[in-house]
Amino acid sequence: TQLLEQSPQFLSIQEGENLTVYCNSSSVFSSLQWYRQEPGEGPVLLVTVVTGGEVKKLKRLTFQFGDARKDSSLHITAAQPGDTGLYLCAGAREYGNKLVFGAGTILRVKS
Amino acid sequence: NAGVTQTPKFQVLKTGQSMTLQCAQDMNHNSMYWYRQDPGMGLRLIYYSASEGTTDKGEVPNGYNVSRLNKREFSLRLESAAPSQTSVYFCASRRVGLSTGELFFGEGSRLTVL
């Protein structure tokens, strides 16, 4: 059982559509990170959220940390083919050195 | 601009063979990690090293051993490979003491055990 549950597992959409990816847990995290991974490469950090209720924007990507710090979401506006990839959320426990990853969401944006 | 370097990138083993995956980082990070990635499972932590001279088990340590050779290098050894260890292995590093710190990953080592 994954400590962090991501949904959906797969998402195939047309260019220009909006989408939201969810990352949920029953545990509280001191911070939560989102990574993006392309085929044949390692994951690359997109954002870190720390405060409950925090919202961060990165161009067309909006990240939110739940008020109770147990969940997070990633919203992409007007998706583009370049957004295609595997999106992973990762949570850190208080003072912990270990990051726990969700199973990931595979996003495919068709032109 | 090397960041985290892993070798080898690809390896095929027979059941029972042993091998070592090498990892080196040039960012002066204290913490280093080994993850494995399997379809539908995300990244699972095998072992990590919070600082030079220390190592700790992660979620899936069975069948693996690690060595933190110095601050730069962290190796992962499979003593007797099994087909269940077929996976993509990622080494990562980050600055110590920052629970919010970014993980920097290598490009991965793709291992097949026949």
Boltz contact constraints between the chains, C-beta under 6 A:
constraints:
  - contact:
      token1: [A, 30]
      token2: [B, 99]
      max_distance: 6.0
  - contact:
      token1: [A, 31]
      token2: [B, 99]
      max_distance: 6.0
  - contact:
      token1: [A, 31]
      token2: [B, 100]
      max_distance: 6.0
  - contact:
      token1: [A, 41]
      token2: [B, 107]
      max_distance: 6.0
  - contact:
      token1: [A, 42]
      token2: [B, 90]
      max_distance: 6.0
  - contact:
      token1: [A, 42]
      token2: [B, 105]
      max_distance: 6.0
  - contact:
      token1: [A, 42]
      token2: [B, 106]
      max_distance: 6.0
  - contact:
      token1: [A, 42]
      token2: [B, 107]
      max_distance: 6.0
  - contact:
      token1: [A, 42]
      token2: [B, 108]
      max_distance: 6.0
  - contact:
      token1: [A, 43]
      token2: [B, 105]
      max_distance: 6.0
  - contact:
      token1: [A, 45]
      token2: [B, 102]
      max_distance: 6.0
  - contact:
      token1: [A, 48]
      token2: [B, 100]
      max_distance: 6.0
  - contact:
      token1: [A, 50]
      token2: [B, 100]
      max_distance: 6.0
  - contact:
      token1: [A, 92]
      token2: [B, 99]
      max_distance: 6.0
  - contact:
      token1: [A, 97]
      token2: [B, 50]
      max_distance: 6.0
  - contact:
      token1: [A, 98]
      token2: [B, 45]
      max_distance: 6.0
  - contact:
      token1: [A, 101]
      token2: [B, 42]
      max_distance: 6.0
  - contact:
      token1: [A, 101]
      token2: [B, 43]
      max_distance: 6.0
  - contact:
      token1: [A, 102]
      token2: [B, 42]
      max_distance: 6.0
  - contact:
      token1: [A, 103]
      token2: [B, 40]
      max_distance: 6.0
  - contact:
      token1: [A, 103]
      token2: [B, 41]
      max_distance: 6.0
  - contact:
      token1: [A, 103]
      token2: [B, 42]
      max_distance: 6.0
  - contact:
      token1: [A, 104]
      token2: [B, 42]
      max_distance: 6.0
